[in-house]
Amino acid sequence: MMPEQPWQYQPARDLGRPWPARLRQFPREPDMLVYALRALAAVPLRAFLRTYHRLPVVGREHLPRAGSFVIAANHSSHLDALCLISALPLARLHHTFPAAAQDYFFVSLSRLAPATIFVNAIPFAREAHLRASLDLCRQLLAAPGNILILFPEGTRTTTGALGEFRPGIGSLVAGTDVPVVPCAIQGAFRAWPKGAGFPRPYALRLVVGAPRRYAHLPPGKESSGRIASELRSAVQELSCQ
């Protein structure tokens, strides 16, 4: 009979750190207060989108029910991440991670707090340290049941037109069996464009496409560009439905 191992107390890695620093780091340690606030906010946020913006979700059946996957969508508004999160089961709320610009959302507390508490955003470097950000995304997807939301344009459009997709999305999934779900958010640019102070009551619509896999494409520059182009075409097609 094996002797019992003595119990050891393992404090959280962020114990004693200031609250903003705990929110800014990733991966973040479990925090019951943050979990409670996020869960309490989720239902009224979904109700707001369905009443104020009359948001339907078309193609919800395409979302994988288990396992980790990536959502790739167009980006024209701060409403985009909220729309995508609202299409997912509440049970996966704390395992859904929208990638957010590190130099915008993780600088001031006024942006950091709502981005991390209510949206569960992860910091993503758009220019410098891009490789480190992609490695962080790979670690997240390697864990079972996580959902990564990416906006491959890299920033919100200022015209409403769909921009080019950066090859980082291709670099992330090339040679892997991770499903990538293309999605199109319609009406968000009109409802809350970049620079506007508060969303206007225009109708939104979310269209979810069939998952795609890229295990057959070897990692590399050519595959990354091909995947980015293919996903952009898929989102563009969904935008017209």
VENPELIN-V998926 format. One record per residue. N is the residue number from 1. SS is DSSP state (A for helix, B for strand, O for the rest). PSI is psi as a letter, one per 30 degrees, with the letter a starting at -180 (none if undefined). Layout:
n: [N/N]
ss: [SS/SS]
psi: [PSI/PSI]
This chain:
n: [1/2/3/4/5/6/7/8/9/10/11/12/13/14/15/16/17/18/19/20/21/22/23/24/25/26/27/28/29/30/31/32/33/34/35/36/37/38/39/40/41/42/43/44/45/46/47/48/49/50/51/52/53/54/55/56/57/58/59/60/61/62/63/64/65/66/67/68/69/70/71/72/73/74/75/76/77/78/79/80/81/82/83/84/85/86/87/88/89/90/91/92/93/94/95/96/97/98/99/100/101/102/103/104/105/106/107/108/109/110/111/112/113/114/115/116/117/118/119/120/121/122/123/124/125/126/127/128/129/130/131/132/133/134/135/136/137/138/139/140/141/142/143/144/145/146/147/148/149/150/151/152/153/154/155/156/157/158/159/160/161/162/163/164/165/166/167/168/169/170/171/172/173/174/175/176/177/178/179/180/181/182/183/184/185/186/187/188/189/190/191/192/193/194/195/196/197/198/199/200/201/202/203/204/205/206/207/208/209/210/211/212/213/214/215/216/217/218/219/220/221/222/223/224/225/226/227/228/229/230/231/232/233/234/235/236/237/238/239/240/241]
ss: [O/O/O/O/O/O/O/O/O/O/O/O/O/O/O/O/O/O/A/A/A/A/A/A/O/O/O/O/O/O/O/A/A/A/A/A/A/A/A/A/A/A/A/A/A/A/A/A/A/A/A/O/O/O/O/B/B/B/O/A/A/A/O/O/O/O/O/O/B/B/B/B/B/O/O/O/O/O/A/A/A/A/A/A/A/A/O/O/O/A/A/A/A/A/A/B/B/B/B/B/B/A/A/A/A/O/O/O/A/A/A/A/A/A/A/A/A/O/O/O/O/B/B/B/O/O/O/O/O/A/A/A/A/A/A/A/A/A/A/A/A/A/O/O/O/O/B/B/B/B/O/O/O/O/O/O/O/O/O/O/O/O/O/O/O/O/O/A/A/A/A/A/A/O/O/O/O/O/B/B/B/B/B/B/B/B/O/A/A/A/A/O/O/O/O/O/O/O/O/O/O/O/O/O/B/B/B/B/B/B/B/B/O/O/O/O/O/O/O/O/A/A/A/A/A/A/A/A/A/A/A/A/A/A/A/A/A/A/A/O/O]
psi: [k/k/k/k/k/k/k/k/k/j/l/k/f/g/k/f/l/l/e/e/e/e/e/f/l/k/k/k/k/k/j/e/e/e/e/e/e/e/e/e/f/e/e/e/e/e/e/e/e/f/e/e/f/h/j/l/j/k/g/f/f/f/k/k/f/l/l/k/l/k/k/k/l/l/j/f/l/f/f/e/e/e/e/e/e/f/f/l/k/f/f/g/e/f/g/k/j/k/k/k/j/e/f/e/f/g/d/k/e/f/e/e/e/e/e/e/e/f/f/h/l/k/k/k/k/f/d/k/g/e/e/e/e/e/e/e/e/e/e/e/f/f/k/k/g/k/k/k/k/k/j/f/f/f/l/k/k/f/f/f/k/k/l/k/k/l/f/e/e/e/e/e/f/k/g/l/g/k/k/k/j/k/k/k/j/k/f/e/e/e/e/i/l/k/f/k/e/k/k/l/h/l/k/l/k/k/k/k/l/k/k/k/k/h/f/f/k/k/k/l/e/e/e/e/e/e/e/e/e/e/e/e/e/e/e/e/e/e/f/f/none]
